[in-house]
Amino acid sequence: MAATNFDLTVGPLLIGTLVTTFLFGIVFLQFYTFCRSSSNDPLWLRVMVSATILIQAAYTFASWTEVYRLTVTFYGQPLAIEKNSVSISLLFAFSGLIGFTVQAYYGYRILIISKSWIIPTILWLGGIIRIAFAGTLAIFPFHSPTISSFISHYVSLLLVPLAIQAFMDLLNAGALSYYLRQERVAAFK
């Protein structure tokens, strides 16, 4: 049985949204635990965590809005998949904000552990660039008649932020692993 256009578009969107919702539930439980035990944390950290959970909730809501739009509002209209929507633009914007906030926090943790500004500065600049791309991705689809047209003309706008995020994630993981290992070795001498 051949896969239809709906199978290749709405199916992954639905599965991705279900996974996003599940992961949001886990993050919300972490947020709840943080709120119960964060009385000694600085105010800026509590505000940042609260803002991140609100943005994550908005991201999950925008995902479900797009699923609803494609499966209920435009049921039986396969061409609706090609139309740009506000919820898709919001997903780009929210993703950039969430990614920046998380990378900024890990950059701060690396600064504390390493006592060096080099890696945190790279991470913070990468986060700012990612927000710029997220803002562009939130606006640009409305300048194209269809999503296919947008992808064919602006594929680099989709790939560059993914590459930046992958680089920042690897730099984060590598730096944290290196510096935490250095502290561990020093502690057991």
N, C-alpha and C positions, 0 to 999 in steps of 0.2 A: 504494500500500500504506500503510495507516494505521499510525502509530506506536503501539506498545503501551506500557503502563505500565512494563514492563521496559526498553524502549528509552529512555524518558525519565528513568529513575532509575538503573538499573545501568549503562547505557551511558556517561553522563557521569561516573559514579563511576569506572568502569574507565579511561576515557581520562584523567581527572584524576589518578588514581593512577599511571598510566604516566608522565605528564608530571612529577608530583612525584618519582618515582623517578629519572627522567633528570636533573632539576634537582638532586636530592640528590647524584647522582654528580658533577656539576660542582662543587657546594659542597664535597664531600669532597676533590676534587682541590685546590681552593683551600686547604682545611684542611691537607692534606698539605704543600703548598708553604709555607704559613705556619709549620708545625711545623719544617720544615727551615731556615727563615731567621729564626725569631723569638727567637733567643737574647738579643738586646738589648732585646726588648720587656718591659714591666713584667709582673710575675707576675699582677696582676689581669686584664690583657688576655688573657694566655694561658689563664687559668682561664675567663674569660668565653667565649672562642672555643671552648674544649673543651666547656664546658657547652652552648653553642648547638648544636654538631655532634651531641652526644648527644641533645638534645631533637629535633633534626631527624631523626635516625635513628629515634627513638621515634615521631615523627609519621608517617614513611614506613611503619613497621611497623604502626601502627594503621590506616592507610589500606588496606594489603594485608589486614589482618585483617577489615576490613569487606567488602572485595571477596570474600574467601574465604567469609565468613558468608553473603553473599547468593547467591553462585554455586555453592557446594559444599554447605555445611551445610544450607541451606534451598532447595536446587535444586527448581524446579517448584512452589514455594510463594510466589506473588506477595504474599500478605499479610505475609510476613516483612519486606518493604520498609518497612511501616508501623511495625514494632516498634522501640522504642528499644534501643540497645545501648551497652555500655561503650565500644567503640571510637569511636563517634561523639562521645561525651562527651570522651574523651581527645583527639580531634582539636581540639575547641574549646579545651581547656586548653593543649595544646601550641602551638597557633597563637598564643594570647595571650602565652605565655612567649617564643616566638621573636620575635614582633613587638615586645614590650617591650624585649628585649635589643638588638635591632638599632637601635631608635629611641633607646635610651639611649646607645649608642655614637655614633651620629651626632650626638646632642645634645652629647655630650662634644667631638666634633670641631668642632662649630660654636662651642662655648664657647672652645676654643683659638684658633680663627681669628678670631672676632669680639671676644673679650675682653668679651663682654656676657652676662649671665645670663638675659635675657628669653626669647629663643627656646629655649634649652636647657630652661629651666624649664617652658615650655609643652609641649615635647615629652615631658619626663619625667612631667608631670602627665597628659598624654594617654595615655602608656604605662601608668601606674598605673590610670587609668580603664578602659583596654582590658583589663588583667588582671582587674579586677573584673567586667567583662562576660563575659570568657572563663570565669571561675569560675562565674558565674551560668549561663551557657549549658551548662557541663559538668554542672550539678546539675539545672536546671529540667526538662529533657526527661523525667526519671524521675517528675515530678509530673503528667505528662500521659499518657493511655492510649496515644496514637499520635503519630507525628511530625506528621501533618496537624493534629491537635488542638493540638499545641504551636505550630505555625506560625500557626494561625488566632488563637490567643489571645495569643501573645507575639512577633508579627512585629517589634515595635520592638526587642526584645532582639537580633534578628539584624541589623537595619539600622543601629542606632546605632553599634556597634563598627566596622562597615564604613565609615560616614561619618567616624568619628574617625580610622581608619587612613588613609583617603584624604586627609583634611585634614593629618595629620601627614606623610604622604609628600610632599604638595605643599609644605608649609612647609619640610621638610628640603631638598628639591630646590631650592626658590627661595632659601633662605638660603645653602646651599652654593654655588650658582651666583653669587649676588650677592657674597659675601665672597671667593670665589676669584677672581672677575673684578676686584674691587677690588685684591687683592694683585697680580694680573697687571699691571694698569694701573700700579700703583706701581712694580713691578719694571722696567718698560720705559720709565720716564721718564728 
